[in-house]
Amino acid sequence: MRVFFGWVFLVFLVGCATKRMPESHYEHEASDDQSGGLGARGVGAGGGGRAYGSAAAAPSAAPPSRSRAPSRKSSSVTRSESIVHKQLEKAAKTSVPDDGKQARMVHYNGYLKLKVSRPAETIEAVVAHAKEIGGFVEQQTRTTASLRVPVAKFRETYEWVIGQGDVIGRSMSARDVTNAHFALDLRLRTARKTRDRLQQLLARAEDENAKLALLKQIQRLTEQVDMMERQLKTLVRLASMSRLTVETESNAVMAGAKKVVPVAGFGWISGLSPFSRAVAQRGKLYKLPTPEGLVALSDKDHFQAESADGAIFWTARLENRPEGSAEFWIAAIQERIGKQFSVAEAGKIGDYLTLRLVAPSDEPYTYTLAIKVDGDELYLVEILYPSAEAEKRHRTHIEAVMGGGAS
């Protein structure tokens, strides 16, 4: 009996030690070195460290002392984009030093919206170019393509795409995930060592109750180890292959479209896109727990999480101006951008009202918007599922987080 209580006490101590380690929340972000002070802020055509959904919005954000922006079809980049490009060059040349210090790991995300004569042909040319330089396609429709390209090739690819049409929207962001990778790797090694010690104890255990208690702890640690190994692979993948998303619009369609007079307070709706963080970058931090199966790419100003297969979950807190209910804003979004999609389905997740938009494509992506209102603040959640399989895999975990509220 004394031996039994000894085993139980030991298991209790190990359990307490492992519980002190958080299970999935590790949103540490470095703001120095590779981040260049940008953190996760987008870099738009107007500079100023923010991303903008269209070229028209850029001038209002540029400081008066700045020189004028380059022409739309220019292959040059803005001053702020040059900062990110310098980070790219440094990241491409950086290797792990001999003293064992870890090289900076940065996830780059670029977005370009072009006006072209033949959208489908332009997208095919962009895809072919990405494959030639060692990249691959995450998602593609007739008018859009989300590509992954090697970090060392990101700058030249970005500039090459600019030359394929008239730029009507552009942004770029850099997120340093070095600290997140280091913290997760440390937790993973600790969990493995703890599991090894428990397995050694199990081999020497004779009491059946002690064996059952040890097996339960080993199983729990094994599940944590498997999850952290997947998250580490995702972080490495995000840092090694940058993302570039290209959207195209037809010259003919734009020429024949009626000029829409913007309504004050509704301009942010036109900036909503599953491929751009323009709206979220303008908002304030709205932090939610990281859903299972995703890794956090957050910083002190913005929350974003992403999966290995390209599902992305990001949030923002905006001003509720003009003041309206969640029903009002969902209806406004559906009226303004819902017609661009083959499905525009209203719903509800916890305290949020949602609009699920499905792209008109043989292999459609799903773009879900969720809104809740609290007085003069509007809470916005944007979700991109690059495929039906990705939505099936991650939707339950993401909606569980949304139902639980902010952390």
N, C-alpha and C positions, 0 to 999 in steps of 0.2 A: 504493500500500500504506500509506503514511504517513497518507493521508486516512482510509482504512478504520479503522485503529487509533484515530485521533482520534475518529471517530464512536462506536466501541465504548466508549471510555473515558468519553465524555459520557453515553451511555445508562447505563453502570454507576453514575455519580454520581447521576443522576436516580432510578434504581431504589433506591439506598441511601436517598435522601432520603424517598421515598414510603413505604418500608418502616418508617420510624420512626413513622409515624402508625398507631395501632391501627385495625383495620378495622371492628369492630362493637361494641366494649366501651366504653360511655361512661356508666356508672351514677353520675355525679356528682349529688348532691342537695343543695339548699340547706336549711339548718335554721333560717334566720331569715326575716324579712319575712313573706311569705304563709304559710309553713309554721307560724308561730306556735309553734315549739318542738315541734309534734306530729310533724313528719316524716311517716312513713307509718303511724303508729300509728292503729288504728281507735279510734273513740269509741263506747263502748257505753252501754247504759242505766244501768249502774252507775257511770259516770264513770271516773276514774283513768287515762284515756288508752288503754284497751284495748277491743277489740271483743269482745262476748259473743254466743253463739249463741242464748241464751234469756234471758227476763227473770228466771227463777229463779236464774241464775248471777250476776246482777248484784250483789245485796246483799253477797255475801262479798268483793267487790273494792272496795267503796266505803269510803273512810276514815271512821273513827268520827265525825269532826267535820262530815261532810257532812249536809245536810238529807235527809230521806227522798225517795225517787224519786217522780216524778209518777205518777198513776194510769194504768192501762194504756190507757184510751181518751182520755186527755188530749191536747189538741192542742199542749200546751207541750212544750218540749224540755229535755233535761238540761243541766246547767251546762257540761259538756264539749262537748256538741253546739253550744251557743251560741258557743263559741270558733270552731268550724268555720263556723258561720253568719256570724260577723263577717268571716271570711276571704272568704266568698262575696260579701258586700256590697262589700268592698274590691276584690275581683277584678273584679266587675261594673262598678265605676266607674273602674277603672284603665285608662289608655290610655298609649301610648308617649309619653314626655315629648318636648318640643321639642329637648332636647339629645341625643336619639338613644338614650338608655338604654332597655333592654328592659323592658317590663312583666313582672310576675311571671306565670308560667304554672303553674296548679295543676290537677291532675286530682282531682276529687271522686267518691267512690263511696259511695252509700248503700244500706242493706239494711233491709227491713222484713218481718217475718213476722206475718201477721194470722190471727186466728180469726174466721171469718165464717159466715153462714148459707148463702150461695150463692157458692162460690169462683169459678165460671166467670163469673157476672154481675159480681162484684167486679173480676175481672181485666179484663173488657171495659170497665168504667167507668174503670178506671185508665188503660188504653190510650187510650181516647177523650180523657180529660183531657190526657194527655201530648201527643197530636197537636194539640189545640186551642191549646196554648201554644208550638207550634213544635218539638216533639220528635218522636221516631220510635221504632219498636220494633226492638230488636236480635233478640230471641228471645221466643217466646210459646208457652205450653201452656195447658191448661184451668185450671191452678192456679198458674202462675207467669208473670211477665213481666219481661224485662230491657229497660229503657227508657233512652234518651238524651234529656236535656232541657237547654235552655240554662242556662248557669251562673247567670244573673240570676234564673231561675225555679226553681232547685233547692230553695231553702228553702221557698217556699210550696207547692211540689209535695209535698215530704217531709211537711209538716204536714197537707196535705190528705189524703194517703194514710193517715196515722195516724188520721184521723177516720172511716175506712171500716170499722173493725172493732176488735177487742180485740188490742192489740199483745202478742205473745208472744216477739218477738225483734227486735232493732234494733241497727244499728251504722252508723258513718259514718267515713270516712277521707279525708285530704287528702295528696296527694303533689305536692311542688313539682318540676316538670320544667324549670324555667327554665335551670339550668346545663347540663342534658343537651341542651336545644335549642341553647344558645349554642355549646357545644363541638362539636356535630354540624355546625352551620351553618359554623363556622370551618373544620372539616376539609373540608366540601363545597366551600367557596370555594377552599381551597388545592389540592384535587384538580383543580378546573376550571382553575385558572391553570396548573398543571403540565401538564395535558393540552393546553392551548392552546399552550404553549411547545414541546411535543413535536410537535404538528401543524405548527408553523412550521418546525421542524428537518426534519421529513419532507418538506415542500415543497421544501427546498433540497438534500436528500440526493441523491447520485448513485450511491453504492455500493449494490448490491442487498442485501448482508448487513446493512448499516446500516439500510436501509429496513425489512427484516423485523424487526430488533430494535426499532425505533421503533414499528412497528405492533403488536407484542406488548405493549409498555408502554402504548400508547394504548388498546388493547382492555381491558387490566386496569383502567386508570383509569376507563374508560367504565362498566364493570360496577360499580365502587365508587360512582361518581357516581349511577348509577341507583338503587342500593340506599339510599344516604344520602338521596336525594330522597324515596323512599317513606317512610323512617323519619321525616323531618321532617314530612311530611304527616300521619303517624300521630300524632306528638306534638301538633301543632296541633289535630287533631281531638279528641284526648283532653282537651286543656285547654279547648276551647271548648264542648264538650257533656258535661255531667256524667252519670254513670250512676246509675240508681236501679233496684234489683231488688226486686220484690215477690213474696213467697210467701204462699199462702193455705191454710188448713186448715178443714175443715167442722166446725161445732159438733156436728153429729150424729155424725160419725165419732169425734171426741174424747170425746163423752159416752158412746159405746158401747164405747170402748176400755178394756181392762183396765189397771189401774194397774201399771206395771212398776217394781219396786224396783231402783234403780241399783246397779250393782256397782262397788265402789271401784276406781279406776284405769281404768275404761272410759267415764267420763263424756265424754271428749273425742270419742269416736266419734259420739255423738249430735249434736255440734256441727258435724260435717262437712257441708258443703253446697257445691255448685258456685257459689253466689251470695254466700257469706259467707266472710270471711277470719278468722273468729273463732278457729279452732284455730291457724292459722299465726301470728296476732298474739301468741298466748300463748307461742309457742316462741322459740327463739334463731335467729340468722342461719345459714342454710345456703345458701351462694352457689354458683350454677352459671353457666356461660357463657350469654349471651343467644342463643337459637336464631335462625337466619336467618329473616327475615320478621317478627320481633317487635322491639319496643323495650323497653328496661329502664325500669322505674318503681321501682327499688330505692332504699333508703336504707341507713344503717349498721346497721340492726337487722333489716331484712326484704328478701327478694328477690322480685320480681315482674316479669314481662314480659308484654307484650300486643301483639296484632296489630291492624291496621286493621279487620279484619272480626270482632273480638270474641273471638278465641281468647286465653285467659289461662293463664299458667303460673306457679305460685307454690310456694314451698318453706318448710320449717321443720325445725328440729332439736328434738326433744322428749325427755323422759325416758322410758326404757324401763321403765316401772313400771305394773303388775307386769312383771317381767322375762319377755320372751317372744321367740320367733323371728319372723322376717318371716312365715312360714307361719301362726303363731299369730294374728298381728294381722290379716292378710288374711282369715282365716277368721272372726275376731270381727267385722270390718267387714261382711263379706258376710252374716253372721247378723243383724246389727242394722239395717242400712239397705238391704241388697240387695233386699229384697222390695218396696221402693218403686219399683223400676225394672223395665222389661220384659226387659232383658238384664243379667246379672251374670256377666261372663266373666273368669276368672282367667288370668293370663299372666306373662310375664317380659320385662324389658328390662334388659340388662346385669346388674348386681348387684341390681336391684330385682325384687321380686315385685309384680304389678299386679292391679288389679281394674277392669275396664272396665264402666261402668254406662251404659246407654242409657235415656233417659226414655221413658215410654209416651205417645207423641204422634204425630200425623200428620207433624209436622216435628220430630223428636226432636233433643235435644242429647245430647252424650256427656260424661260426667264420669269421668275416669280417676284412680285413686289408685295411687300407687307407694310401696312401703316397703322399706327395707333397715335392718338392725340391726347395730350395732357395740358390743358390750358393753352398757353402761347407757345408750346413746343410740339413738334411733330417728329415722331420716331420712325425712321425709314430703314427697312431691311430689304436688301437685294440679293437674289440667289440665282446663280447660273448653273443649270445642269446641262452639260454638253451633249448628252444623249439620253435616250429613254432608260438605258441600263444604269447610267449614273444617277438618274433621278430615283429609280427603284432602290438603288444601293444606299443612298444618303438621305433621302427625304425624311424618313422616320426619325433619324438622329437629329437632323436640323430642326424639325418641327418640335421635337421634345425639348430642345434648348429654348426655342421661342416660347413654348408654353410655360417654361420655368421662370422667364423674366431675366432681367439684367443682373449681373454680379457686381 
